[in-house]
């Protein structure tokens, strides 16, 4: 599959998303404002934050009674024990606890800091009170958005739900796909010939993660952040795979 | 800094790069064929492979006498001991050795499989004989290419040298910046306000890695691979930082 020019277009003017909002409808309105009519294999990338907000994944940490384990970890990490308890409630394993760092395996099987909970980009009234959890089932959230957009336009788009995460051996955050539908999140290209006609050695491509990284670059962060972009021009032939296909099985994890 | 639409354009028609080729001149010819005139803050992303080829970073493994350590590791990993010796020659530390996996810290400080050496995309005559090492100093290689293009067009472009790598906890490869010039490879956005006016919690952005991931998605792999793309439309205000700024210091490495 040859790629030609790819464009990444930010969708401006989305309102602050509120619990219960119809995110599909908001995205369609943003697409129309941008005069973008979705086409087959367009990929709509939306941040985890707006999906979580629409799904009311807020958790009031004021009401949390931290466990002993949370209190112990809070001392090591140097954060509010109620926040740590919230992280533990979303996790199945703690990989590392260090000052300012808590790396866990989430219920969904993702290895990430703070179970993907963050306190930035919450409303000013939330300071220290509410946190925002990841969507309960991000692949299902992506599939719902895809169905909504496909139905509206009579096409088959990809939807990727992105997050910004750190890495083990490198500084700086990059984008990651925590949910996806309509794209080959993990694209198995093993067996395809390389330029010399030899079989490619390694090539399962982290397609949805790379798409999320590209999108997050355009989304920006902070005050100018745009929570949705349309990626147009990527072509693929591989079957769809959800974002959970990107999770390395625990048995193959060498760094735990 | 708000981002507007970003385009990623593959530069077609590059010849098979040979040792001693003037890669800057080849890229300028490819830009002209694509009718792309570089502008300030355009980012030219080129694969490590073509940079290494131009710099004649081939190593003839037929001539290598493997050390005892290489022989031991070769048994674990299940690869040619001479290839393992080549990997060790580029490394300062071995993090993990498992069947089919050898993860090292390179002399440059990168944690990666096989010290970035791979055997795919070499010429058919190379089978089992020559391997291609990473550039000796990829940031310097990027700076040279940048100087060449800037001089030719009277602009200031970014140059990123990309590689495709695996990740600890996720399947599939994504792009990574192993060398960079003229871009804020690590973009420190801590202290910028978020949407609610609160200071962002974490935000050093892995800008060059994300740009490499975006580019690698468009480059493709295997028979249709394009080794260079132009990324246009990203805007930044941060100072330049080389790709080595992305390396997490060993003292802060929790997963060794």
Interface residues (C-beta under 8 A of the other chain):
Chain A: X1 X2 X3 X4 X5 X6 X7 X8 X9 X10 X16 X96 X98 X101 X103 X110 X111 X118 X119 X120 X121 X122 X123 X124 X126 X127 X164 X166 X167 X168 X169 X170 X171 X172 X173 X174 X175 X176 X185 X186 X187 X189 X192 X193 X194 X195 X196 X197 X198 X200 X201 X202 X203 X204 X205 X206 X207 X209 X210 X211 X213 X214 X216 X217 X218 X219 X220 X221 X222 X223 X224 X225 X226 X233 X234 X245 X246 X247 X248 X253 X254 X255
Chain B: X1 X2 X3 X4 X5 X6 X7 X8 X9 X10 X16 X96 X98 X101 X103 X110 X111 X118 X119 X120 X121 X122 X123 X124 X126 X127 X164 X166 X167 X168 X169 X170 X171 X172 X173 X174 X175 X176 X185 X186 X187 X189 X192 X193 X194 X195 X196 X197 X198 X200 X201 X202 X203 X204 X205 X206 X207 X209 X210 X211 X213 X214 X216 X217 X218 X219 X220 X221 X222 X223 X224 X225 X226 X233 X234 X245 X246 X247 X248 X253 X254 X255
